[in-house]
Amino acid sequence: MITIKEDTTLVGVSEMRTNMEGILAASRKHKVIIEKRHKPYAVLVGADQYTKMENRLEMLEDFALAHLAKSRDKKSKSSDYIAIETALANL
């Protein structure tokens, strides 16, 4: 296990068999890059950090969808829309 940055540790796949507890402890503090044949294979992060990443991604997706909706709304005409009753009846 080699710490290359303050927030990144490199671990070989073979080391995972012998030092799993240390690797898991490191993943709670920062990301751990797992290498296979000296190439990045996977990234291990703690559950808290993963949850934060998921929440940020969802927020960015919501922002992108809102931006797209706003852009489409500006380009549309009232004739592009149908009444909700019509839409429900067509279901």
Beta strands, then each sheet from edge to edge (+ up, - down):
strand 1: 2-5
strand 2: 8-12
strand 3: 31-36
strand 4: 39-44
sheet 1: 1+ 2- 3- 4+
end
